């Protein structure tokens, strides 16, 4: 690896940012504009039909976010001019060939001038429609790589994946690639082109039967989960992301391609300021529900390590990896997480969140303080069913059901239980694999990158990504939970 000043590398560079409205992508764009104003151009590929809709998305989903407030303060009245000079909007769609770039002049400009491509684009919904997830998370990768091959001055391509492409892995999960057609459970027959045909045939059948849009949506969601579990993945998201990674190895040829696999991404640790976050993400669903007084129990193993990492550290690792592998044909994978270097368990989360919301209770829409209590810990699905039955079903159905086989009753009579219970059940089914996840993510490559960065002249005060520097208690109590209340409790 040849490293040096990251800011120097970024000077006069043209960078294509794909999936620019995503959480990490926004942090990436802000970081570059703030630390290297002499970057030549950031091409922002947004899923949009035309320039007008792309401009609307730029302002509503990127520039107007609180994330950019420091940059606005630094530039003052020059902010809008600076942004218009540095950012070029690219309406497109990676699920289509040639990224669906309809402006031929802009398409050729990007091909002739782009030095770096960063692919953040993904649909992260665990139960996404299979046709949508396959188009973006899998074939979208193929389309990005195919387009990258036509960029004459391309130095490196970074593909942002997820550490959880490992499914429900156990033990030390290595920074290894996934081979084309190899399933997690040993079941043969995984063929990405066949998956595309399965989707097309299902859609054609549904349309011939006159299915409504809602029925098609639900059928596509079910199909994704069915295909994922058939080959050993717990949900559609990680299944389609894993297949996307498989395509990298077969399509990249002699390009320099870096795969970055973040774990669970949380609010910023330090830059542009501590605690910026957008939306409710994975483990944050539990934190928000608990703080609002809606979560009374937790299904999982409190001794399990939950791998979390602040967003700015992920972006810094991406930037350093980008520089390290520019102009050096490679295919290397980096886990960016904390489970090996600085592990934190669900037991710690339980302690932190109870103390925080006891000291600073959430004020609900009625102006009343939400009183929270200790969570009831459930260690398996049987105990969860029993708890839910006693807490919710019995009061509704009467004591005559006490002697019923209540676990079986709960499962078979779920349709008769109120909507609240259904939502809880869905949440449990989606997150259950991660609440009992017994793996930790090897970060040997990332550690080597960190060492090379420290020895190679990287500005580590700006591009820090060592999770060992985090005091988790301080981070959650003083940064992350306040950020959730500010940005996500809406």
VENJOBEL-V272197 format. One record per residue. N is the residue number from 0. SS is DSSP state (alpha for helix, beta for strand, coil for the rest). Layout:
n;ss
N;SS
N;SS
This chain:
n;ss
0;coil
1;coil
2;coil
3;coil
4;coil
5;alpha
6;alpha
7;alpha
8;alpha
9;alpha
10;coil
11;coil
12;coil
13;beta
14;beta
15;beta
16;beta
17;beta
18;coil
19;coil
20;coil
21;coil
22;alpha
23;alpha
24;alpha
25;alpha
26;alpha
27;alpha
28;alpha
29;alpha
30;alpha
31;alpha
32;alpha
33;alpha
34;alpha
35;coil
36;coil
37;coil
38;coil
39;coil
40;beta
41;beta
42;beta
43;beta
44;beta
45;beta
46;beta
47;coil
48;coil
49;coil
50;alpha
51;alpha
52;alpha
53;alpha
54;alpha
55;alpha
56;alpha
57;alpha
58;alpha
59;alpha
60;alpha
61;alpha
62;alpha
63;coil
64;coil
65;alpha
66;alpha
67;alpha
68;alpha
69;alpha
70;alpha
71;alpha
72;alpha
73;alpha
74;alpha
75;alpha
76;alpha
77;alpha
78;alpha
79;alpha
80;alpha
81;alpha
82;alpha
83;alpha
84;alpha
85;alpha
86;beta
87;beta
88;beta
89;beta
90;beta
91;beta
92;coil
93;coil
94;coil
95;coil
96;alpha
97;alpha
98;alpha
99;alpha
100;coil
101;coil
102;coil
103;alpha
104;alpha
105;alpha
106;alpha
107;alpha
108;alpha
109;alpha
110;alpha
111;alpha
112;alpha
113;coil
114;coil
115;beta
116;beta
117;beta
118;beta
119;coil
120;coil
121;coil
122;coil
123;coil
124;coil
125;coil
126;coil
127;coil
128;coil
129;alpha
130;alpha
131;alpha
132;alpha
133;alpha
134;alpha
135;alpha
136;alpha
137;alpha
138;alpha
139;alpha
140;alpha
141;alpha
142;alpha
143;alpha
144;alpha
145;alpha
146;alpha
147;alpha
148;coil
149;coil
150;coil
151;coil
152;coil
153;coil
154;coil
155;beta
156;beta
157;beta
158;beta
159;beta
160;beta
161;beta
162;alpha
163;alpha
164;alpha
165;alpha
166;coil
167;coil
168;coil
169;coil
170;beta
171;beta
172;beta
173;coil
174;coil
175;coil
176;coil
177;coil
178;coil
179;coil
180;coil
181;coil
182;coil
183;coil
184;coil
185;coil
186;coil
187;coil
188;coil
189;coil
190;coil
191;alpha
192;alpha
193;alpha
194;alpha
195;alpha
196;alpha
197;alpha
198;alpha
199;alpha
200;alpha
201;alpha
202;alpha
203;alpha
204;alpha
205;alpha
206;alpha
207;alpha
208;coil
209;coil
210;coil
211;coil
212;alpha
213;alpha
214;alpha
215;alpha
216;alpha
217;alpha
218;alpha
219;alpha
220;alpha
221;alpha
222;alpha
223;alpha
224;alpha
225;alpha
226;alpha
227;alpha
228;alpha
229;alpha
230;coil
231;coil
232;coil
233;coil
234;coil
235;alpha
236;alpha
237;alpha
238;alpha
239;alpha
240;alpha
241;alpha
242;alpha
243;alpha
244;alpha
245;alpha
246;alpha
247;alpha
248;alpha
249;alpha
250;alpha
251;coil
252;coil
253;coil
254;coil
255;beta
256;beta
257;beta
258;beta
259;beta
260;beta
261;beta
262;coil
263;beta
264;beta
265;beta
266;coil
267;coil
268;coil
269;coil
270;coil
271;coil
272;coil
273;coil
274;coil
275;coil
276;coil
277;coil
278;coil
279;coil
280;coil
281;coil
282;coil
283;alpha
284;alpha
285;alpha
286;alpha
287;alpha
288;alpha
289;alpha
290;alpha
291;coil
292;coil
293;coil
294;coil
295;coil
296;beta
297;beta
298;beta
299;coil
300;coil
301;coil
302;coil
303;coil
304;beta
305;coil
306;coil
307;beta
308;beta
309;beta
310;alpha
311;alpha
312;alpha
313;alpha
314;alpha
315;alpha
316;alpha
317;alpha
318;alpha
319;alpha
320;alpha
321;alpha
322;alpha
323;alpha
324;coil
325;coil
326;coil
327;coil
328;coil
329;beta
330;beta
331;beta
332;beta
333;beta
334;beta
335;beta
336;coil
337;coil
338;coil
339;coil
340;coil
341;coil
342;coil
343;coil
344;beta
345;alpha
346;alpha
347;alpha
348;alpha
349;alpha
350;alpha
351;alpha
352;alpha
353;alpha
354;alpha
355;alpha
356;alpha
357;alpha
358;alpha
359;coil
360;coil
361;coil
362;beta
363;coil
364;coil
365;coil
366;coil
367;coil
368;beta
369;coil
370;coil
371;coil
372;coil
373;coil
374;coil
375;beta
376;beta
377;beta
378;coil
379;coil
380;alpha
381;alpha
382;alpha
383;alpha
384;alpha
385;alpha
386;alpha
387;alpha
388;alpha
389;alpha
390;alpha
391;alpha
392;alpha
393;alpha
394;alpha
395;alpha
396;alpha
397;coil
398;alpha
399;alpha
400;alpha
401;coil
402;coil
403;coil
404;coil
405;alpha
406;alpha
407;alpha
408;alpha
409;alpha
410;alpha
411;alpha
412;coil
413;alpha
414;alpha
415;alpha
416;coil
417;coil
418;alpha
419;alpha
420;alpha
421;alpha
422;alpha
423;alpha
424;alpha
425;alpha
426;alpha
427;alpha
428;alpha
429;alpha
430;alpha
431;alpha
432;alpha
433;alpha
434;alpha
435;coil
436;coil
437;coil
438;beta
439;beta
440;beta
441;coil
442;coil
443;alpha
444;alpha
445;alpha
446;alpha
447;alpha
448;alpha
449;alpha
450;alpha
451;alpha
452;alpha
453;alpha
454;alpha
455;coil
456;coil
457;coil
458;coil
459;coil
460;coil
461;coil
462;coil
463;coil
464;coil
465;coil
466;alpha
467;alpha
468;alpha
469;coil
470;coil
471;alpha
472;alpha
473;alpha
474;alpha
475;alpha
476;alpha
477;alpha
478;alpha
479;alpha
480;alpha
481;alpha
482;alpha
483;alpha
484;alpha
485;alpha
486;alpha
487;alpha
488;coil
489;coil
